[in-house]
């Protein structure tokens, strides 16, 4: 307790408390400005439709489609990779709601009434993006097993990132955080498991 008060005094004395607060405020403003810029791409009918469809695919529909394509292309060799992708998805689905509740960041359209949510939300919290977290975790074993799939995986990730910001459900930092957390958890697990197969 005494250490905390010394830290507080030191921060006050050197003006770091204000600097940290103003930096955080500037970063939040830049994050919100990013949502405004990207959400403009969903104003035309086609952009709106794409943002909604891609986001809804990320609710779970994309994964059976992805598994079907992988089995079609790679046959029975895809079974352990698809199973590992499923394990990653399950682990991340357990973790991201806990992280979201703990951080408790409100969604962009709750913060700024000028932003309109294009579809129903699955939960109240913004950080991290569960769609991005799950997608990056699922794609990790696929890219490790077949590096030639990296460009297709990147296209999927970028599309999902765009849609989650365009629908005003997430900030750019939410999708980056979701991607980083999903990859950080999914990649090591996948690399270790595939090394034994």
Biotite code that builds the C-alpha atoms (Angstrom):
import biotite.structure as struc

atoms = struc.array([
    struc.Atom([0.000, 0.000, 0.000], chain_id="A", res_id=1, res_name="UNK", atom_name="CA", element="C"),
    struc.Atom([2.850, 2.381, 0.838], chain_id="A", res_id=2, res_name="UNK", atom_name="CA", element="C"),
    struc.Atom([4.607, 1.512, -2.443], chain_id="A", res_id=3, res_name="UNK", atom_name="CA", element="C"),
    struc.Atom([1.426, 2.414, -4.341], chain_id="A", res_id=4, res_name="UNK", atom_name="CA", element="C"),
    struc.Atom([1.288, 5.854, -2.670], chain_id="A", res_id=5, res_name="UNK", atom_name="CA", element="C"),
    struc.Atom([4.973, 6.521, -3.516], chain_id="A", res_id=6, res_name="UNK", atom_name="CA", element="C"),
    struc.Atom([4.256, 5.557, -7.112], chain_id="A", res_id=7, res_name="UNK", atom_name="CA", element="C"),
    struc.Atom([1.267, 7.922, -7.182], chain_id="A", res_id=8, res_name="UNK", atom_name="CA", element="C"),
    struc.Atom([3.415, 10.799, -5.807], chain_id="A", res_id=9, res_name="UNK", atom_name="CA", element="C"),
    struc.Atom([6.171, 10.112, -8.360], chain_id="A", res_id=10, res_name="UNK", atom_name="CA", element="C"),
    struc.Atom([3.669, 10.091, -11.234], chain_id="A", res_id=11, res_name="UNK", atom_name="CA", element="C"),
    struc.Atom([2.151, 13.372, -10.035], chain_id="A", res_id=12, res_name="UNK", atom_name="CA", element="C"),
    struc.Atom([5.554, 15.028, -9.544], chain_id="A", res_id=13, res_name="UNK", atom_name="CA", element="C"),
    struc.Atom([6.832, 14.240, -13.013], chain_id="A", res_id=14, res_name="UNK", atom_name="CA", element="C"),
    struc.Atom([3.516, 14.898, -14.761], chain_id="A", res_id=15, res_name="UNK", atom_name="CA", element="C"),
    struc.Atom([3.317, 11.308, -16.019], chain_id="A", res_id=16, res_name="UNK", atom_name="CA", element="C"),
    struc.Atom([-0.222, 10.799, -14.763], chain_id="A", res_id=17, res_name="UNK", atom_name="CA", element="C"),
    struc.Atom([-1.562, 13.519, -17.069], chain_id="A", res_id=18, res_name="UNK", atom_name="CA", element="C"),
    struc.Atom([0.624, 12.402, -19.953], chain_id="A", res_id=19, res_name="UNK", atom_name="CA", element="C"),
    struc.Atom([-0.640, 8.834, -19.646], chain_id="A", res_id=20, res_name="UNK", atom_name="CA", element="C"),
    struc.Atom([-4.265, 9.974, -19.466], chain_id="A", res_id=21, res_name="UNK", atom_name="CA", element="C"),
    struc.Atom([-3.922, 12.325, -22.448], chain_id="A", res_id=22, res_name="UNK", atom_name="CA", element="C"),
    struc.Atom([-2.140, 9.655, -24.496], chain_id="A", res_id=23, res_name="UNK", atom_name="CA", element="C"),
    struc.Atom([-4.877, 7.138, -23.697], chain_id="A", res_id=24, res_name="UNK", atom_name="CA", element="C"),
    struc.Atom([-7.525, 9.706, -24.674], chain_id="A", res_id=25, res_name="UNK", atom_name="CA", element="C"),
    struc.Atom([-5.769, 10.435, -27.982], chain_id="A", res_id=26, res_name="UNK", atom_name="CA", element="C"),
    struc.Atom([-5.493, 6.727, -28.776], chain_id="A", res_id=27, res_name="UNK", atom_name="CA", element="C"),
    struc.Atom([-9.198, 6.221, -28.010], chain_id="A", res_id=28, res_name="UNK", atom_name="CA", element="C"),
    struc.Atom([-10.096, 9.153, -30.264], chain_id="A", res_id=29, res_name="UNK", atom_name="CA", element="C"),
    struc.Atom([-7.945, 7.725, -33.080], chain_id="A", res_id=30, res_name="UNK", atom_name="CA", element="C"),
    struc.Atom([-9.584, 4.325, -32.596], chain_id="A", res_id=31, res_name="UNK", atom_name="CA", element="C"),
    struc.Atom([-13.049, 5.886, -32.831], chain_id="A", res_id=32, res_name="UNK", atom_name="CA", element="C"),
    struc.Atom([-12.017, 7.929, -35.880], chain_id="A", res_id=33, res_name="UNK", atom_name="CA", element="C"),
    struc.Atom([-10.913, 4.648, -37.493], chain_id="A", res_id=34, res_name="UNK", atom_name="CA", element="C"),
    struc.Atom([-14.400, 3.216, -36.969], chain_id="A", res_id=35, res_name="UNK", atom_name="CA", element="C"),
    struc.Atom([-15.945, 6.296, -38.607], chain_id="A", res_id=36, res_name="UNK", atom_name="CA", element="C"),
    struc.Atom([-13.656, 5.973, -41.649], chain_id="A", res_id=37, res_name="UNK", atom_name="CA", element="C"),
    struc.Atom([-14.232, 2.234, -42.138], chain_id="A", res_id=38, res_name="UNK", atom_name="CA", element="C"),
    struc.Atom([-17.982, 2.380, -41.427], chain_id="A", res_id=39, res_name="UNK", atom_name="CA", element="C"),
    struc.Atom([-18.375, 4.790, -44.368], chain_id="A", res_id=40, res_name="UNK", atom_name="CA", element="C"),
    struc.Atom([-17.537, 1.882, -46.688], chain_id="A", res_id=41, res_name="UNK", atom_name="CA", element="C"),
    struc.Atom([-20.708, 0.124, -45.454], chain_id="A", res_id=42, res_name="UNK", atom_name="CA", element="C"),
    struc.Atom([-23.035, 3.029, -46.321], chain_id="A", res_id=43, res_name="UNK", atom_name="CA", element="C"),
    struc.Atom([-23.667, 1.977, -49.938], chain_id="A", res_id=44, res_name="UNK", atom_name="CA", element="C"),
    struc.Atom([-26.069, -0.974, -50.259], chain_id="A", res_id=45, res_name="UNK", atom_name="CA", element="C"),
    struc.Atom([-23.365, -3.379, -51.498], chain_id="A", res_id=46, res_name="UNK", atom_name="CA", element="C"),
    struc.Atom([-20.929, -2.426, -48.723], chain_id="A", res_id=47, res_name="UNK", atom_name="CA", element="C"),
    struc.Atom([-23.650, -2.789, -46.107], chain_id="A", res_id=48, res_name="UNK", atom_name="CA", element="C"),
    struc.Atom([-24.677, -6.209, -47.457], chain_id="A", res_id=49, res_name="UNK", atom_name="CA", element="C"),
    struc.Atom([-21.063, -7.441, -47.517], chain_id="A", res_id=50, res_name="UNK", atom_name="CA", element="C"),
    struc.Atom([-20.362, -6.212, -43.982], chain_id="A", res_id=51, res_name="UNK", atom_name="CA", element="C"),
    struc.Atom([-23.471, -7.937, -42.639], chain_id="A", res_id=52, res_name="UNK", atom_name="CA", element="C"),
    struc.Atom([-22.917, -11.218, -44.535], chain_id="A", res_id=53, res_name="UNK", atom_name="CA", element="C"),
    struc.Atom([-19.234, -11.492, -43.583], chain_id="A", res_id=54, res_name="UNK", atom_name="CA", element="C"),
    struc.Atom([-19.989, -10.700, -39.928], chain_id="A", res_id=55, res_name="UNK", atom_name="CA", element="C"),
    struc.Atom([-22.817, -13.263, -39.840], chain_id="A", res_id=56, res_name="UNK", atom_name="CA", element="C"),
    struc.Atom([-20.525, -15.867, -41.413], chain_id="A", res_id=57, res_name="UNK", atom_name="CA", element="C"),
    struc.Atom([-18.148, -15.182, -38.519], chain_id="A", res_id=58, res_name="UNK", atom_name="CA", element="C"),
    struc.Atom([-20.918, -16.114, -36.056], chain_id="A", res_id=59, res_name="UNK", atom_name="CA", element="C"),
    struc.Atom([-20.045, -19.717, -36.868], chain_id="A", res_id=60, res_name="UNK", atom_name="CA", element="C"),
    struc.Atom([-21.264, -20.401, -40.401], chain_id="A", res_id=61, res_name="UNK", atom_name="CA", element="C"),
    struc.Atom([-17.836, -19.919, -41.953], chain_id="A", res_id=62, res_name="UNK", atom_name="CA", element="C"),
    struc.Atom([-16.299, -22.875, -40.120], chain_id="A", res_id=63, res_name="UNK", atom_name="CA", element="C"),
    struc.Atom([-18.304, -25.772, -41.656], chain_id="A", res_id=64, res_name="UNK", atom_name="CA", element="C"),
    struc.Atom([-17.827, -24.114, -45.061], chain_id="A", res_id=65, res_name="UNK", atom_name="CA", element="C"),
    struc.Atom([-14.078, -23.868, -44.428], chain_id="A", res_id=66, res_name="UNK", atom_name="CA", element="C"),
    struc.Atom([-13.921, -27.511, -43.269], chain_id="A", res_id=67, res_name="UNK", atom_name="CA", element="C"),
    struc.Atom([-15.807, -28.662, -46.382], chain_id="A", res_id=68, res_name="UNK", atom_name="CA", element="C"),
    struc.Atom([-13.400, -26.795, -48.685], chain_id="A", res_id=69, res_name="UNK", atom_name="CA", element="C"),
    struc.Atom([-10.366, -28.178, -46.844], chain_id="A", res_id=70, res_name="UNK", atom_name="CA", element="C"),
    struc.Atom([-11.669, -31.770, -47.023], chain_id="A", res_id=71, res_name="UNK", atom_name="CA", element="C"),
    struc.Atom([-12.444, -31.301, -50.718], chain_id="A", res_id=72, res_name="UNK", atom_name="CA", element="C"),
    struc.Atom([-8.926, -29.992, -51.475], chain_id="A", res_id=73, res_name="UNK", atom_name="CA", element="C"),
    struc.Atom([-6.812, -32.151, -49.146], chain_id="A", res_id=74, res_name="UNK", atom_name="CA", element="C"),
    struc.Atom([-8.963, -35.236, -48.572], chain_id="A", res_id=75, res_name="UNK", atom_name="CA", element="C"),
    struc.Atom([-8.473, -37.413, -45.488], chain_id="A", res_id=76, res_name="UNK", atom_name="CA", element="C"),
    struc.Atom([-5.158, -35.699, -44.688], chain_id="A", res_id=77, res_name="UNK", atom_name="CA", element="C"),
    struc.Atom([-7.266, -32.722, -43.559], chain_id="A", res_id=78, res_name="UNK", atom_name="CA", element="C"),
    struc.Atom([-8.858, -34.604, -40.635], chain_id="A", res_id=79, res_name="UNK", atom_name="CA", element="C"),
    struc.Atom([-6.220, -33.848, -37.936], chain_id="A", res_id=80, res_name="UNK", atom_name="CA", element="C"),
    struc.Atom([-5.907, -30.233, -39.090], chain_id="A", res_id=81, res_name="UNK", atom_name="CA", element="C"),
    struc.Atom([-9.664, -29.669, -39.012], chain_id="A", res_id=82, res_name="UNK", atom_name="CA", element="C"),
    struc.Atom([-9.884, -31.378, -35.611], chain_id="A", res_id=83, res_name="UNK", atom_name="CA", element="C"),
    struc.Atom([-7.118, -29.133, -34.281], chain_id="A", res_id=84, res_name="UNK", atom_name="CA", element="C"),
    struc.Atom([-8.876, -26.052, -35.693], chain_id="A", res_id=85, res_name="UNK", atom_name="CA", element="C"),
    struc.Atom([-11.999, -27.188, -33.811], chain_id="A", res_id=86, res_name="UNK", atom_name="CA", element="C"),
    struc.Atom([-10.038, -27.549, -30.564], chain_id="A", res_id=87, res_name="UNK", atom_name="CA", element="C"),
    struc.Atom([-8.613, -24.041, -31.023], chain_id="A", res_id=88, res_name="UNK", atom_name="CA", element="C"),
    struc.Atom([-12.106, -22.646, -31.642], chain_id="A", res_id=89, res_name="UNK", atom_name="CA", element="C"),
    struc.Atom([-13.462, -24.352, -28.515], chain_id="A", res_id=90, res_name="UNK", atom_name="CA", element="C"),
    struc.Atom([-10.618, -23.095, -26.293], chain_id="A", res_id=91, res_name="UNK", atom_name="CA", element="C"),
    struc.Atom([-10.926, -19.543, -27.633], chain_id="A", res_id=92, res_name="UNK", atom_name="CA", element="C"),
    struc.Atom([-14.715, -19.581, -27.199], chain_id="A", res_id=93, res_name="UNK", atom_name="CA", element="C"),
    struc.Atom([-14.175, -20.345, -23.538], chain_id="A", res_id=94, res_name="UNK", atom_name="CA", element="C"),
    struc.Atom([-11.561, -17.593, -23.129], chain_id="A", res_id=95, res_name="UNK", atom_name="CA", element="C"),
    struc.Atom([-12.791, -14.579, -25.072], chain_id="A", res_id=96, res_name="UNK", atom_name="CA", element="C"),
    struc.Atom([-16.050, -14.025, -23.118], chain_id="A", res_id=97, res_name="UNK", atom_name="CA", element="C"),
    struc.Atom([-14.036, -14.015, -19.878], chain_id="A", res_id=98, res_name="UNK", atom_name="CA", element="C"),
    struc.Atom([-11.543, -11.497, -21.303], chain_id="A", res_id=99, res_name="UNK", atom_name="CA", element="C"),
    struc.Atom([-14.356, -9.315, -22.673], chain_id="A", res_id=100, res_name="UNK", atom_name="CA", element="C"),
    struc.Atom([-16.211, -9.185, -19.355], chain_id="A", res_id=101, res_name="UNK", atom_name="CA", element="C"),
    struc.Atom([-13.038, -8.398, -17.450], chain_id="A", res_id=102, res_name="UNK", atom_name="CA", element="C"),
    struc.Atom([-12.049, -5.517, -19.770], chain_id="A", res_id=103, res_name="UNK", atom_name="CA", element="C"),
    struc.Atom([-15.627, -4.320, -20.271], chain_id="A", res_id=104, res_name="UNK", atom_name="CA", element="C"),
    struc.Atom([-14.980, -1.946, -23.178], chain_id="A", res_id=105, res_name="UNK", atom_name="CA", element="C"),
    struc.Atom([-18.233, -0.603, -24.679], chain_id="A", res_id=106, res_name="UNK", atom_name="CA", element="C"),
    struc.Atom([-18.833, -1.047, -28.392], chain_id="A", res_id=107, res_name="UNK", atom_name="CA", element="C"),
    struc.Atom([-18.241, 1.943, -30.711], chain_id="A", res_id=108, res_name="UNK", atom_name="CA", element="C"),
    struc.Atom([-21.928, 2.510, -31.485], chain_id="A", res_id=109, res_name="UNK", atom_name="CA", element="C"),
    struc.Atom([-22.617, 2.696, -27.738], chain_id="A", res_id=110, res_name="UNK", atom_name="CA", element="C"),
    struc.Atom([-19.916, 5.361, -27.331], chain_id="A", res_id=111, res_name="UNK", atom_name="CA", element="C"),
    struc.Atom([-20.830, 7.493, -30.351], chain_id="A", res_id=112, res_name="UNK", atom_name="CA", element="C"),
    struc.Atom([-24.534, 7.752, -31.319], chain_id="A", res_id=113, res_name="UNK", atom_name="CA", element="C"),
    struc.Atom([-23.541, 8.831, -34.847], chain_id="A", res_id=114, res_name="UNK", atom_name="CA", element="C"),
    struc.Atom([-22.430, 5.226, -35.453], chain_id="A", res_id=115, res_name="UNK", atom_name="CA", element="C"),
    struc.Atom([-25.167, 2.739, -36.282], chain_id="A", res_id=116, res_name="UNK", atom_name="CA", element="C"),
    struc.Atom([-24.935, -0.974, -35.569], chain_id="A", res_id=117, res_name="UNK", atom_name="CA", element="C"),
    struc.Atom([-25.724, -2.844, -38.764], chain_id="A", res_id=118, res_name="UNK", atom_name="CA", element="C"),
    struc.Atom([-26.767, -6.049, -37.018], chain_id="A", res_id=119, res_name="UNK", atom_name="CA", element="C"),
    struc.Atom([-27.599, -7.556, -33.645], chain_id="A", res_id=120, res_name="UNK", atom_name="CA", element="C"),
    struc.Atom([-24.698, -7.947, -31.214], chain_id="A", res_id=121, res_name="UNK", atom_name="CA", element="C"),
    struc.Atom([-23.843, -11.268, -29.570], chain_id="A", res_id=122, res_name="UNK", atom_name="CA", element="C"),
    struc.Atom([-22.565, -9.630, -26.354], chain_id="A", res_id=123, res_name="UNK", atom_name="CA", element="C"),
    struc.Atom([-22.147, -6.155, -24.912], chain_id="A", res_id=124, res_name="UNK", atom_name="CA", element="C"),
    struc.Atom([-18.368, -5.833, -24.881], chain_id="A", res_id=125, res_name="UNK", atom_name="CA", element="C"),
    struc.Atom([-15.987, -4.781, -27.600], chain_id="A", res_id=126, res_name="UNK", atom_name="CA", element="C"),
    struc.Atom([-12.433, -5.892, -26.724], chain_id="A", res_id=127, res_name="UNK", atom_name="CA", element="C"),
    struc.Atom([-11.211, -8.257, -28.054], chain_id="A", res_id=128, res_name="UNK", atom_name="CA", element="C"),
    struc.Atom([-13.116, -9.174, -31.195], chain_id="A", res_id=129, res_name="UNK", atom_name="CA", element="C"),
    struc.Atom([-14.289, -12.750, -30.657], chain_id="A", res_id=130, res_name="UNK", atom_name="CA", element="C"),
    struc.Atom([-14.795, -13.154, -34.410], chain_id="A", res_id=131, res_name="UNK", atom_name="CA", element="C"),
    struc.Atom([-11.147, -12.274, -35.065], chain_id="A", res_id=132, res_name="UNK", atom_name="CA", element="C"),
    struc.Atom([-9.853, -14.269, -32.123], chain_id="A", res_id=133, res_name="UNK", atom_name="CA", element="C"),
    struc.Atom([-11.656, -17.437, -33.244], chain_id="A", res_id=134, res_name="UNK", atom_name="CA", element="C"),
    struc.Atom([-10.843, -17.011, -36.933], chain_id="A", res_id=135, res_name="UNK", atom_name="CA", element="C"),
    struc.Atom([-7.119, -16.519, -36.358], chain_id="A", res_id=136, res_name="UNK", atom_name="CA", element="C"),
    struc.Atom([-7.023, -19.514, -34.001], chain_id="A", res_id=137, res_name="UNK", atom_name="CA", element="C"),
    struc.Atom([-8.840, -21.711, -36.524], chain_id="A", res_id=138, res_name="UNK", atom_name="CA", element="C"),
    struc.Atom([-6.632, -20.604, -39.405], chain_id="A", res_id=139, res_name="UNK", atom_name="CA", element="C"),
    struc.Atom([-3.389, -21.223, -37.471], chain_id="A", res_id=140, res_name="UNK", atom_name="CA", element="C"),
    struc.Atom([-3.216, -25.022, -38.011], chain_id="A", res_id=141, res_name="UNK", atom_name="CA", element="C"),
    struc.Atom([-4.358, -24.665, -41.617], chain_id="A", res_id=142, res_name="UNK", atom_name="CA", element="C"),
    struc.Atom([-1.555, -22.235, -42.472], chain_id="A", res_id=143, res_name="UNK", atom_name="CA", element="C"),
    struc.Atom([1.005, -24.313, -40.558], chain_id="A", res_id=144, res_name="UNK", atom_name="CA", element="C"),
    struc.Atom([-0.026, -27.509, -42.383], chain_id="A", res_id=145, res_name="UNK", atom_name="CA", element="C"),
    struc.Atom([-0.356, -25.874, -45.794], chain_id="A", res_id=146, res_name="UNK", atom_name="CA", element="C"),
    struc.Atom([1.631, -22.618, -46.088], chain_id="A", res_id=147, res_name="UNK", atom_name="CA", element="C"),
    struc.Atom([0.210, -22.132, -49.584], chain_id="A", res_id=148, res_name="UNK", atom_name="CA", element="C"),
    struc.Atom([-3.107, -21.289, -47.859], chain_id="A", res_id=149, res_name="UNK", atom_name="CA", element="C"),
    struc.Atom([-1.571, -18.196, -46.202], chain_id="A", res_id=150, res_name="UNK", atom_name="CA", element="C"),
    struc.Atom([-2.811, -15.710, -48.816], chain_id="A", res_id=151, res_name="UNK", atom_name="CA", element="C"),
    struc.Atom([-6.368, -17.087, -48.646], chain_id="A", res_id=152, res_name="UNK", atom_name="CA", element="C"),
    struc.Atom([-6.188, -16.989, -44.845], chain_id="A", res_id=153, res_name="UNK", atom_name="CA", element="C"),
    struc.Atom([-4.988, -13.372, -44.973], chain_id="A", res_id=154, res_name="UNK", atom_name="CA", element="C"),
    struc.Atom([-7.912, -12.456, -47.262], chain_id="A", res_id=155, res_name="UNK", atom_name="CA", element="C"),
    struc.Atom([-10.355, -14.056, -44.789], chain_id="A", res_id=156, res_name="UNK", atom_name="CA", element="C"),
    struc.Atom([-8.786, -12.259, -41.824], chain_id="A", res_id=157, res_name="UNK", atom_name="CA", element="C"),
    struc.Atom([-8.784, -8.870, -43.561], chain_id="A", res_id=158, res_name="UNK", atom_name="CA", element="C"),
    struc.Atom([-12.395, -9.323, -44.716], chain_id="A", res_id=159, res_name="UNK", atom_name="CA", element="C"),
    struc.Atom([-13.543, -10.218, -41.214], chain_id="A", res_id=160, res_name="UNK", atom_name="CA", element="C"),
    struc.Atom([-11.578, -7.330, -39.680], chain_id="A", res_id=161, res_name="UNK", atom_name="CA", element="C"),
    struc.Atom([-13.163, -4.898, -42.135], chain_id="A", res_id=162, res_name="UNK", atom_name="CA", element="C"),
    struc.Atom([-16.683, -6.212, -41.526], chain_id="A", res_id=163, res_name="UNK", atom_name="CA", element="C"),
    struc.Atom([-16.417, -6.031, -37.739], chain_id="A", res_id=164, res_name="UNK", atom_name="CA", element="C"),
    struc.Atom([-15.320, -2.385, -37.892], chain_id="A", res_id=165, res_name="UNK", atom_name="CA", element="C"),
    struc.Atom([-17.718, -1.477, -40.735], chain_id="A", res_id=166, res_name="UNK", atom_name="CA", element="C"),
    struc.Atom([-20.697, -2.741, -38.710], chain_id="A", res_id=167, res_name="UNK", atom_name="CA", element="C"),
    struc.Atom([-19.561, -0.414, -35.846], chain_id="A", res_id=168, res_name="UNK", atom_name="CA", element="C"),
    struc.Atom([-19.213, -3.398, -33.519], chain_id="A", res_id=169, res_name="UNK", atom_name="CA", element="C"),
    struc.Atom([-15.463, -3.049, -32.987], chain_id="A", res_id=170, res_name="UNK", atom_name="CA", element="C"),
    struc.Atom([-12.607, -0.586, -32.938], chain_id="A", res_id=171, res_name="UNK", atom_name="CA", element="C"),
    struc.Atom([-9.469, -1.270, -35.017], chain_id="A", res_id=172, res_name="UNK", atom_name="CA", element="C"),
    struc.Atom([-7.632, -2.100, -31.774], chain_id="A", res_id=173, res_name="UNK", atom_name="CA", element="C"),
    struc.Atom([-10.310, -4.716, -30.961], chain_id="A", res_id=174, res_name="UNK", atom_name="CA", element="C"),
    struc.Atom([-9.741, -6.605, -34.193], chain_id="A", res_id=175, res_name="UNK", atom_name="CA", element="C"),
    struc.Atom([-5.962, -6.329, -33.898], chain_id="A", res_id=176, res_name="UNK", atom_name="CA", element="C"),
    struc.Atom([-6.162, -7.519, -30.292], chain_id="A", res_id=177, res_name="UNK", atom_name="CA", element="C"),
    struc.Atom([-8.478, -10.379, -31.247], chain_id="A", res_id=178, res_name="UNK", atom_name="CA", element="C"),
    struc.Atom([-6.198, -11.466, -34.066], chain_id="A", res_id=179, res_name="UNK", atom_name="CA", element="C"),
    struc.Atom([-3.095, -11.281, -31.851], chain_id="A", res_id=180, res_name="UNK", atom_name="CA", element="C"),
    struc.Atom([-4.697, -13.216, -28.983], chain_id="A", res_id=181, res_name="UNK", atom_name="CA", element="C"),
    struc.Atom([-6.117, -15.893, -31.291], chain_id="A", res_id=182, res_name="UNK", atom_name="CA", element="C"),
    struc.Atom([-2.804, -16.347, -33.089], chain_id="A", res_id=183, res_name="UNK", atom_name="CA", element="C"),
    struc.Atom([-0.806, -16.278, -29.834], chain_id="A", res_id=184, res_name="UNK", atom_name="CA", element="C"),
    struc.Atom([-2.961, -19.050, -28.391], chain_id="A", res_id=185, res_name="UNK", atom_name="CA", element="C"),
    struc.Atom([-3.701, -21.022, -31.556], chain_id="A", res_id=186, res_name="UNK", atom_name="CA", element="C"),
    struc.Atom([-0.293, -21.028, -33.230], chain_id="A", res_id=187, res_name="UNK", atom_name="CA", element="C"),
    struc.Atom([1.815, -22.650, -30.448], chain_id="A", res_id=188, res_name="UNK", atom_name="CA", element="C"),
    struc.Atom([-0.853, -25.279, -29.728], chain_id="A", res_id=189, res_name="UNK", atom_name="CA", element="C"),
    struc.Atom([-1.173, -26.063, -33.430], chain_id="A", res_id=190, res_name="UNK", atom_name="CA", element="C"),
    struc.Atom([2.576, -26.137, -34.076], chain_id="A", res_id=191, res_name="UNK", atom_name="CA", element="C"),
    struc.Atom([3.174, -28.526, -31.164], chain_id="A", res_id=192, res_name="UNK", atom_name="CA", element="C"),
    struc.Atom([0.281, -30.833, -32.072], chain_id="A", res_id=193, res_name="UNK", atom_name="CA", element="C"),
    struc.Atom([1.134, -30.958, -35.791], chain_id="A", res_id=194, res_name="UNK", atom_name="CA", element="C"),
    struc.Atom([4.784, -31.711, -34.990], chain_id="A", res_id=195, res_name="UNK", atom_name="CA", element="C"),
    struc.Atom([3.646, -35.006, -33.430], chain_id="A", res_id=196, res_name="UNK", atom_name="CA", element="C"),
    struc.Atom([1.363, -36.000, -36.331], chain_id="A", res_id=197, res_name="UNK", atom_name="CA", element="C"),
])
